[in-house]
Amino acid sequence: MSFWTGPRGGSAGGTGLATRKSENLRALESEAIHILREVAGQFERPVILFSGGKDSILVLHLALKAFYPAPLPFSLLHVDTGHNFPEVLEYRDRVVAHSGLRITVAKVQDWIDDGRLTERPDGTRNPLQTVPLVDTIAEQRHDAVIGGARRDEERSRAKERIFSLRDGFGGWDPRRQRPELWNLYNGRHAPGEHVRVFPLSNWTELDVWNYIEAEGIELPAIYYAHRREVFDRGGMWLTAGEWGGPKAGETLQTRTVRYRTVGDMSCTGAVDSDAAEIAAVIEEIIATRITERGATRADDKVSESAMEDRKREGYF
Amino acid sequence: MSSSTSTRTEHQAAVSPTEAHDLAHAFHERAPERKLLRFATAGSVDDGKSTLVGRLLHDSKSVLSDQLDAVERTSTARGLDTPDLSLLVDGLRAEREQGITIDVAYRYFATQLRTFILADTPGHVQYTRNTITGASTADLVVILVDARTGVVDQTRRHAAVAALLGVPHLLLAINKIDLVDFDEAVFDRIAAEFDEYSRELGIGEVTAIPISALHGDNVVTRSERIDWYSGPSILEHLETVELTDDAAEGPVRFPVQLVIRPRSDAFPDYRGYAGRVAAGTVRVGETVTVLPSGRTSSISGIDTPDGPVDEARAGESVTLLLADDVDLSRGDLIVGGQGDLPEPVTEFTATVAQLADRPLRSGQRALLRYGTREVRVIVASLDHLIDIDTLASLPAPSTLSLNDLAQVTLRTVDAVPVEPFRPRGAVGALLLVDPADGTSLAAGMVGNRRESLHASEVRRPAALQKDGRPA
């Protein structure tokens, strides 16, 4: 499988289960492309949040399709917590180089070093991403920030608009949301504000995987089953690393695991899995009784409103 | 140990690997023809709407165990004996605190037969704009009534909104039927009353189903306790209701989003017009007219995300290539067919719903969004208010307030090729935007919607055999 380069440029072979896009996937693809083209039509300085995770890979893939054969009219932005999986950073750099794209990497470490951010006692850097994100959006005067968030991920995300207005601090106010009717997306905003755009709003985790299979999109290897040294913290298999694990009392063991989401290593858990290729991953997702974020994200469990609270502060 | 431990161990525990494999294959085999149904729920505050949505998700196995765990934890913390399924759907802190739904939420689930997008809308009258939002993209609206109270103001209001927006299917869910002793006469009386009202509104099609959302009767599985009713459950109806593709019929409407001009070595002369087919089916060779300029050309090629094709239907995002070099940019409308073209005009009437807190008044300047077109507009006059219960005309107020429905006359600085609202594909839909800060002031539909509605009937669904086929 190779990263997609244009119509008929990718391998659509699949691995047996789904060899063509269903009507549903084609409808979702058309909607996402329409949204991405509206961003190009309505904004001056849009940027795609690109982490090397599957949802942002999908957004980039759809964006390349939306403007083909013209070049992508967006740059990329990655907020690097400093605790990212090396395989994911390698993937990110390879895709960017291959596609001739521009990327800005905002490093949380830089903000810590110059005192704009303070390291948390628990070492988790996921919540620290918000400040570098909002600062970089302001510095680079981005008026539209495109992300891969989906409404099926979490219940406050289920309330999110496709064009989501953010205030001068990047904050989300659920009571200030604009009604969004038909497919008329309103990107107008006051100076200083910006709009977050979510082209995958109507996709589910299963849609994402089915589409990745149908299109033959390459993902970082950690999405598939592999042997890894992990330890248990708070009921999750975390990977060992310089970010601060394992601590005393936490024992390393080697297990066969894969990741359902990719984020900061300090709060992204692996799941036990033998699914080494995509058809097996899809079977596993159909059979699972645990949501993607429930299985692998420690930071969503902090409180009942953890995601809503972070979004209010400017988190994507 | 903490509940998150069980999270990990249960990850694959729901079904055996063999069952999972069979399930995956059955699901995938159906995938190519599985269609999408978008539906919205509406109902008065205490009619059990959240319970119905929670029940629908729960009984169709669309709720995963960690979500259910969270609901159980919160329910227990609040001293409840049974899990409050409405917590599944109320996503905002303020909603959970107040126990009401404030904003639209979208939920996703799939069965072997269909994929569903559910717009879960609030019932309070002050959130009518959200009901309109949810209904704007819906193929079907579920209106919930309490069997003990029958049709109330909110029922009429939600039916009127559905009628205005041209939603093709209505499902009247007569809930809490267990609290009236499963009485068929009660069901028939409510269905008949709603029938009369919906005829007046000109609603397309209504199906009435007796249910108990709390106990799950006729929500996902058919109830044996309601023996006089032999039609489908709500989910069965959602899975089988006929989806017409009227957006793909009739002449082509293609609002141009962007001009694609690579100017690269590989594509030195490529010039394509990117957009999404709003209505009709566009074909290579077809003669088209570009509005507002009125120039004609023909389609020389259609590029899609998967390469060139001969035709593209409503809903598809494509790039059109034209045989002639015509002056064309974002905001223009490519229309097909030889007959009646939408005529560019600078003054037209529209039915609008006020979305914003700030009032809309006669003489007000705004930006009009129509398709991909953006043009300056003045609200020339507020012609009359529309009674949201009956859709009757009332005298015009001096300003429109939040949630008001009204007919207005709009005057634009440049001519816009507007045409009467057609719900599928949202041709004729518009937005009024405040140019100062971008606030969406009002959403509207071109033309006099009240006159364009036509009559129909409420029906009890045909009796079904055990296999779901009509008897």
Interface residues (C-beta under 8 A of the other chain):
Chain A: P7 R8 L17 A18 R20 K21 S22 E23 N24 R26 A27 E29 S30 E31 I33 H34 R37 E38 A40 G41 K65 A66 F67 Y68 P69 A70 P71 R151 D152 E154 R155 S156 R157 A158 K159 L165 P174 R175 Q177 R178 P179 E180 L181 W182 N183 L184 N186 G187 R188 H189 A190 E193 S201 N202 T204 L206 N210 G234 G235 M236 W237 G269 V271 D272 S273 A279 I282 E283 E284 I286 A287 T288 R289 I290 T291 G294 A295 A298 K301 E304 S305 E308 D309
Chain B: M1 S2 S3 S4 T5 S6 T7 R8 E10 H11 Q12 A13 A14 V15 E19 A20 H21 L23 A24 H25 F27 H28 A31 P32 E33 R34 K35 L36 L64 S65 D66 Q67 A70 T74 L88 V89 D90 G91 L92 R93 A94 R96 I102 D103 V104 A105 Y106 R107 Y108 A110 T115 I117 R129 N130 I132 T133 S136 T137 Q257 L258 I260 R261 P262 S264 A266 F267 Y270 A274 G275 R276 D303 T304 P305 D306 G307 G315 E316 S317 R330 L355 L367 R369 T372 A426 A429 L430 L431 V433 P435 A436 D437 G438 T439 S440 A443
